[in-house]
Amino acid sequence: MNLSTAHWRYSKEAPACTATLKAKPEDFVVTEELGYDFSNDGEHQFIWVEKTLANTAWVAEQLAKFTGLPLRNVSYAGRKDKYAVTRQWIGLHAPGKADFDFSKLAIPGVKVLAQHRHNKKLRTGQLKGNHFAITLRNVSDADKLIAELQRAAVQGVPNYFGDQRFGNVRIGETGERLEGGNLQLAAKMVGGEAIRNRNKRNMAISALRSWLFNEVISTRIENGALNTVLPGDALMLSGSHSFFINDGEDSTVQQRYEQQDLSPTAPLWGKGDLPSKTIAAALELSVTEQFEPITTFLAAEGLKQERRPVKIWPSQLEWQHNGDTVVVSFSLPAGCYATTVLRDCVDLSTVQSAD
């Protein structure tokens, strides 16, 4: 099974500007934004962690060992890039225990910057978003890059899952693109091979579901429908997970889409019927029906039908320009990828692997 990622379309033509991304970890800084205040009481200890060249899951394992807690009692809202400097909250469920003393913590590349009490567990996906500060080097045309970023902030970009989701994407000795390891595992699983490592299995399943989502977005672009609300679209309100079906009764949906108030969605595949209808459903099924072994596998895994917006808009966009180096910063909602925004604006000649 060939799960290629190289063919996914851009919102318009491929970017002409080139640059180097992640020449060093400090070139990619991610700061998590939870979006809520702490109760300052309760049996959960939230620690604000800065990581450099450190995998989130691995850091969680080290914290479990340091505190003596079961790994299941250590949680985080999302994985962050490994080849980067990242700041995120990690939750420690420690009922009956005093605040942990991290002064003697010795995890390479890891610092505990703050500590708070909270009365609820930190759960996966439970955050407002992330803020990125990214240094792009060897920029071939800084003015062009900045113009493309400004366009992205106004018009949005396809909300693809980034290469990080699919694992290491490498260029072979003869120039061929070697797809991510998570996708390779996923193809084996669809073919009937058992993967016993739970973490690898979950990442492969997630990669497969994300790959199918990206296929639908790319087809939507090919059909000229990225910027258009279709009849039957499942429309998701910005900042919400709720959606409603475009049945034609609300004549303002196209305007609301252009004003970033809502977005059409594409399926995160699982069991059950698509909620989208008519023309939108036909477009989605034209893609997913080509990959019946994948949809059957995902449904058999017990996943349910979910939706994800087809477009994102970077907010709080700022930049600094010095010679052929551009430092750009922006915020994105939870689960969205800065590399996806950059992909639509600049041809990145070097990208280090994430988790």
C-alpha positions in Angstrom: 0.0 0.0 0.0 1.5 3.3 -1.1 0.6 6.1 1.4 2.4 8.9 -0.3 2.3 12.5 1.1 4.2 14.3 -1.7 1.3 15.0 -3.9 -0.9 17.0 -1.6 -1.8 20.3 -3.2 -1.1 23.9 -2.1 -3.9 26.5 -1.7 -2.6 28.0 -4.9 0.7 27.4 -6.9 3.7 25.9 -5.1 5.7 28.6 -3.3 8.6 30.2 -5.2 10.5 31.4 -2.2 12.9 29.0 -0.5 14.3 28.9 3.1 16.0 26.6 5.6 13.9 25.6 8.7 15.3 24.2 11.9 19.0 24.7 11.3 19.2 24.5 15.1 16.6 23.8 17.8 16.4 27.4 18.9 15.0 28.2 15.4 11.7 26.7 16.4 10.2 27.8 19.7 6.7 26.6 20.7 4.8 28.0 23.7 1.6 26.3 24.8 -1.5 28.4 25.6 -3.8 26.5 27.9 -6.6 29.2 27.8 -7.8 28.8 31.4 -6.7 29.7 35.0 -5.6 27.3 37.7 -7.7 26.7 40.8 -4.5 26.6 43.0 -5.9 23.7 44.9 -6.7 20.0 44.3 -4.7 16.8 43.8 -3.2 17.7 40.4 0.2 19.4 40.1 0.8 21.2 36.8 4.4 22.0 36.0 5.5 24.4 33.3 8.4 22.6 31.5 10.9 23.9 28.9 12.3 21.2 26.7 15.2 21.3 24.2 15.7 18.3 21.9 13.4 16.3 24.1 10.5 14.1 23.1 7.3 14.9 25.1 6.4 11.2 25.8 10.0 10.5 26.9 10.0 13.5 29.3 6.7 12.2 30.8 8.4 8.8 31.4 11.3 10.5 33.2 9.0 12.6 35.3 7.1 9.5 36.3 10.4 7.9 37.5 11.5 11.1 39.3 8.2 11.5 41.2 7.5 7.8 41.7 4.1 8.1 40.0 2.6 5.6 37.6 3.1 6.7 34.0 -0.7 6.9 33.7 -0.7 9.7 36.3 1.5 11.9 34.1 -0.4 13.7 31.4 0.0 16.4 28.8 -2.3 18.3 26.4 -0.2 17.5 23.3 3.1 16.3 22.0 5.5 19.0 20.9 8.3 18.9 18.4 11.5 17.3 19.5 13.9 19.3 17.4 12.9 22.6 19.0 12.6 24.6 22.2 9.1 24.0 23.6 7.3 25.1 26.7 4.3 23.1 27.8 2.3 22.1 30.9 2.6 18.6 32.2 0.1 17.3 34.8 0.9 15.1 37.7 -1.9 13.4 39.5 -0.6 13.0 43.0 -3.4 12.7 45.5 -2.3 13.2 49.1 1.2 14.2 48.2 2.9 17.5 48.9 4.3 19.6 46.1 7.2 17.9 44.4 10.6 19.5 44.7 12.2 19.6 41.3 15.4 21.4 42.3 17.3 18.1 41.8 15.7 17.1 38.6 18.3 16.1 36.1 16.7 15.4 32.7 18.9 16.5 29.8 17.4 19.5 28.0 14.6 19.9 30.5 13.8 22.7 33.0 10.8 23.1 35.3 9.9 26.8 35.2 6.8 27.0 37.3 4.4 24.8 39.3 0.7 25.2 40.2 -2.1 23.2 41.8 -5.3 22.4 39.9 -8.5 20.5 40.7 -8.8 18.8 37.3 -6.6 16.5 35.2 -4.7 17.8 32.2 -6.2 16.0 29.3 -5.1 15.4 25.7 -6.2 18.3 23.5 -7.3 20.4 26.4 -5.6 23.7 25.4 -6.4 26.8 23.5 -3.5 26.6 21.1 0.2 27.2 20.6 2.3 30.2 19.9 5.3 29.8 17.5 8.5 31.9 17.1 10.3 30.5 14.0 13.6 31.6 12.5 13.9 30.9 8.8 17.4 31.1 7.3 18.8 31.4 3.8 15.5 33.0 2.7 15.7 33.6 -1.1 13.1 36.4 -1.2 12.2 37.9 2.2 9.6 40.3 0.7 7.9 37.5 -1.1 7.9 35.3 2.1 6.4 38.1 4.2 3.7 38.7 1.5 2.8 35.1 1.5 2.5 35.0 5.3 0.2 38.0 5.2 -1.9 36.3 2.6 -2.1 33.2 4.9 -3.3 35.3 7.8 -6.1 36.8 5.7 -7.1 33.9 3.4 -6.0 30.9 5.4 -4.2 27.8 4.4 -5.2 24.1 4.1 -5.4 22.6 7.6 -3.2 19.6 6.7 -1.7 17.4 9.4 2.0 18.1 9.2 4.9 15.7 8.5 5.4 15.3 12.2 2.2 13.2 12.4 3.6 10.7 9.9 7.0 10.2 11.4 10.4 10.7 9.8 10.2 11.8 6.1 13.6 11.5 4.5 15.2 12.0 1.1 17.0 8.9 -0.1 20.4 8.7 -1.7 18.9 8.9 -5.2 16.5 11.8 -4.3 13.4 9.7 -3.7 11.1 10.7 -0.8 11.0 8.1 1.9 7.6 8.4 3.7 7.2 8.5 7.5 7.7 5.5 9.7 4.2 5.8 11.2 2.7 5.4 7.8 4.8 2.4 7.0 3.6 0.8 10.2 0.0 1.7 9.4 0.3 0.1 6.0 1.5 -3.1 7.7 -1.4 -3.0 10.1 -4.0 -2.6 7.4 -2.3 -5.6 5.7 -3.0 -7.7 8.8 0.4 -7.4 10.6 0.1 -7.1 14.4 1.9 -4.2 16.1 2.2 -5.1 19.8 3.8 -1.9 21.0 0.8 0.2 22.1 2.4 3.6 21.6 3.6 2.7 18.1 0.3 1.2 17.3 -1.6 4.3 18.4 0.7 6.6 16.5 0.3 4.5 13.3 -3.5 4.6 13.6 -3.5 8.3 14.1 -1.2 8.8 11.1 -3.4 6.7 8.9 -6.5 8.7 9.9 -4.7 11.9 9.4 -3.4 10.8 6.0 -7.0 10.1 4.8 -8.1 13.6 6.1 -5.3 15.2 4.1 -6.3 13.3 1.0 -9.8 14.8 1.3 -8.5 18.4 1.6 -6.1 17.9 -1.4 -9.1 16.7 -3.5 -11.1 19.6 -2.3 -8.4 22.0 -3.5 -8.2 20.1 -6.8 -11.9 20.6 -7.3 -11.6 24.3 -6.6 -13.6 24.0 -3.4 -11.2 25.0 -0.6 -12.4 28.6 -0.4 -16.1 27.7 -1.1 -18.8 26.5 1.2 -20.5 23.6 -0.5 -24.1 22.4 -0.1 -24.2 19.8 2.6 -20.9 20.9 4.2 -20.5 20.2 7.9 -19.5 23.7 9.1 -17.5 24.1 12.3 -17.5 27.4 14.3 -14.1 28.8 14.9 -12.9 28.0 18.4 -15.5 25.2 18.8 -15.8 21.5 18.0 -19.5 21.9 17.3 -20.8 21.9 13.7 -24.0 22.3 11.7 -24.9 21.2 8.2 -25.2 23.8 5.4 -28.8 23.1 4.3 -29.0 26.3 2.3 -31.2 28.2 4.8 -28.4 30.5 6.0 -27.3 32.7 3.2 -24.4 34.2 5.1 -22.3 31.1 5.5 -19.9 32.0 2.6 -19.4 35.5 4.1 -18.8 34.0 7.5 -16.2 31.6 6.1 -14.4 34.5 4.5 -14.5 36.4 7.9 -13.0 33.4 9.7 -16.1 32.8 11.7 -16.5 29.2 10.5 -15.0 26.6 8.2 -16.1 23.6 6.2 -14.8 20.4 7.7 -13.4 17.0 6.4 -13.8 13.6 8.1 -11.6 12.1 10.7 -12.7 8.6 9.7 -14.4 6.2 12.0 -17.5 4.0 12.3 -20.9 5.4 11.3 -22.2 7.5 8.5 -20.8 10.8 7.3 -22.7 13.8 8.8 -22.1 15.8 5.7 -24.8 15.7 3.0 -25.4 16.1 -0.8 -22.5 17.7 -2.7 -20.0 17.8 0.2 -20.7 14.2 1.1 -20.2 13.1 -2.5 -16.8 14.8 -2.7 -15.7 13.2 0.5 -16.9 9.8 -0.5 -15.2 10.1 -3.9 -11.9 10.0 -1.9 -12.7 7.7 0.9 -14.3 5.0 -1.3 -10.9 4.6 -3.1 -9.4 3.5 0.2 -11.9 0.9 1.5 -9.3 -1.2 3.3 -8.3 1.9 5.3 -11.8 3.0 6.2 -12.8 -0.5 7.1 -9.7 -0.8 9.3 -10.3 2.5 11.1 -13.9 1.7 11.7 -13.0 -1.7 13.1 -10.6 0.0 15.6 -13.6 1.6 17.2 -12.9 5.1 16.2 -16.0 7.3 15.6 -16.7 9.8 12.9 -15.2 13.2 13.8 -14.7 16.4 11.9 -11.8 18.9 11.5 -11.7 22.3 9.7 -10.3 22.2 6.2 -8.7 25.7 6.7 -6.7 27.5 9.4 -5.7 31.2 9.8 -2.5 32.1 11.7 -3.3 34.9 14.2 -1.0 37.5 15.9 1.3 37.4 12.9 4.6 39.3 13.4 7.9 39.2 11.7 11.5 40.6 11.7 13.7 40.8 8.7 17.5 40.9 8.8 19.3 40.1 5.6 18.4 36.5 4.5 17.0 35.7 7.9 13.3 36.2 8.8 11.9 35.6 12.3 8.2 35.0 12.2 5.7 34.5 15.0 2.1 33.5 15.1 -0.5 31.5 17.0 -2.6 28.5 15.9 -5.5 26.6 17.5 -4.7 23.3 19.3 -3.9 20.4 17.0 -2.7 22.6 14.1 0.8 22.7 12.6 3.1 25.7 12.1 4.9 23.7 9.4 1.6 23.4 7.5 1.3 27.2 7.5 5.0 27.5 6.3 4.5 24.8 3.7 1.9 26.9 1.9 4.2 30.0 1.9 7.8 28.8 1.4 9.7 25.9 0.0 11.6 24.5 3.0 14.9 23.0 2.0 15.7 21.5 5.4 13.3 20.3 8.0 14.5 18.2 11.0 12.3 15.4 12.2 9.9 15.9 15.1 8.7 13.2 17.6 
